[in-house]
Amino acid sequence: MIIAIQTQAERRKEWMFNVFGQAGKANSNYKDFQVWKQDYHAVQLYSNKFISEKLLYIHLNPVRAGIVEQPEDYMFSSARNYADLEGMLDIVLLSRTLNE
């Protein structure tokens, strides 16, 4: 993610590096940049429904943070790919019928 921010046109680049840099310095394991909170942990994706819920949660994070109005408006999100828009990331789309 950091490389994508560095190489792409991103008007909030300086702000993002400041936020991620501060989080990295506050981490007891010290990292140059920290994007996710230190206490986050992996969970087993045990069903298609659960996978769909987590994907929606991830896609809605920039909306909840007030960065964009729609998930697909966030350039660094796979939500763009799921909305049939060109994305900045190469991804493999999960089936659109995960809830079935």
Backbone torsions as a table, in degrees:
resi	resn	phi	psi	omega
1	MET	NA	-41.3	-178.3
2	ILE	-61.7	-41.5	179.2
3	ILE	-63.4	-41.3	178.8
4	ALA	-61.7	-40.4	178.3
5	ILE	-65.0	-39.3	-179.2
6	GLN	-68.0	-37.0	-171.4
7	THR	-96.3	-14.0	-177.2
8	GLN	-104.2	158.7	175.8
9	ALA	-70.2	112.5	-178.3
10	GLU	-141.2	111.8	-174.3
11	ARG	-69.7	-19.5	-179.7
12	ARG	-100.2	18.2	-174.6
13	LYS	-52.3	-50.1	-178.0
14	GLU	-61.6	-43.9	179.2
15	TRP	-62.3	-44.7	-178.4
16	MET	-62.9	-44.6	178.5
17	PHE	-63.4	-35.7	177.9
18	ASN	-64.6	-48.5	-179.1
19	VAL	-62.9	-49.5	-178.7
20	PHE	-66.6	-33.4	178.6
21	GLY	-69.2	-43.1	177.9
22	GLN	-61.3	-42.7	179.4
23	ALA	-63.6	-39.4	178.7
24	GLY	-63.9	-40.7	-180.0
25	LYS	-69.0	-28.6	-179.7
26	ALA	-80.3	-13.0	-178.8
27	ASN	-75.7	131.3	-179.8
28	SER	-65.6	-20.7	177.0
29	ASN	-91.4	10.6	-172.1
30	TYR	23.0	119.0	173.6
31	LYS	-126.4	155.6	175.2
32	ASP	-63.6	-43.9	179.0
33	PHE	-138.1	142.6	176.1
34	GLN	-129.7	119.7	-177.3
35	VAL	-91.8	-42.8	-178.4
36	TRP	-100.9	156.0	177.5
37	LYS	-64.5	148.9	-175.4
38	GLN	-64.4	-32.8	-174.5
39	ASP	-87.1	6.2	176.6
40	TYR	-71.5	148.6	-177.1
41	HIS	-139.6	157.4	179.9
42	ALA	-72.2	147.7	174.5
43	VAL	-128.6	150.8	178.0
44	GLN	-78.2	129.9	177.4
45	LEU	-88.7	92.9	-166.8
46	TYR	-93.5	-8.0	178.4
47	SER	-154.0	159.6	177.5
48	ASN	-61.5	-37.7	179.2
49	LYS	-63.1	-43.2	179.9
50	PHE	-64.7	-40.4	177.1
51	ILE	-60.6	-44.8	178.8
52	SER	-61.0	-41.7	179.1
53	GLU	-61.9	-44.4	-178.7
54	LYS	-68.3	-38.7	178.2
55	LEU	-63.7	-43.9	177.5
56	LEU	-63.0	-43.0	177.7
57	TYR	-56.5	-47.1	-179.9
58	ILE	-63.8	-44.5	-179.0
59	HIS	-64.8	-29.9	-178.6
60	LEU	-85.2	-11.8	-178.5
61	ASN	-54.6	-47.3	179.5
62	PRO	-65.4	-27.2	177.1
63	VAL	-71.0	-47.7	179.1
64	ARG	-61.2	-32.3	-179.8
65	ALA	-79.9	-5.8	178.8
66	GLY	78.3	17.1	-179.3
67	ILE	-79.7	-39.4	179.8
68	VAL	-137.6	166.2	177.4
69	GLU	-89.4	-33.4	-179.8
70	GLN	-125.0	144.4	-178.5
71	PRO	-54.3	-38.7	-177.3
72	GLU	-72.9	-6.7	177.0
73	ASP	-79.8	-16.6	-179.4
74	TYR	-82.1	115.3	-171.5
75	MET	-63.1	-26.6	-176.3
76	PHE	-99.5	24.9	-177.9
77	SER	-116.2	143.9	173.8
78	SER	-71.5	-8.6	175.7
79	ALA	-56.6	-31.3	176.8
80	ARG	-60.8	-45.1	-179.8
81	ASN	-64.0	-39.9	179.7
82	TYR	-70.9	-19.3	176.5
83	ALA	-95.1	14.7	-179.3
84	ASP	59.5	35.2	174.3
85	LEU	-111.2	158.8	177.0
86	GLU	-70.3	129.3	179.9
87	GLY	-104.7	163.9	178.1
88	MET	-83.7	-17.7	-175.0
89	LEU	-109.7	144.9	171.5
90	ASP	-84.9	119.9	-178.7
91	ILE	-133.5	167.0	170.3
92	VAL	-108.9	117.9	-179.0
93	LEU	-68.8	135.2	171.9
94	LEU	-79.3	159.2	180.0
95	SER	-56.3	139.5	178.0
96	ARG	-76.2	-2.8	-178.6
97	THR	-109.7	30.8	-178.0
98	LEU	-61.0	-29.1	-177.5
99	ASN	-76.3	-11.3	-177.0
100	GLU	-81.7	NA	NA
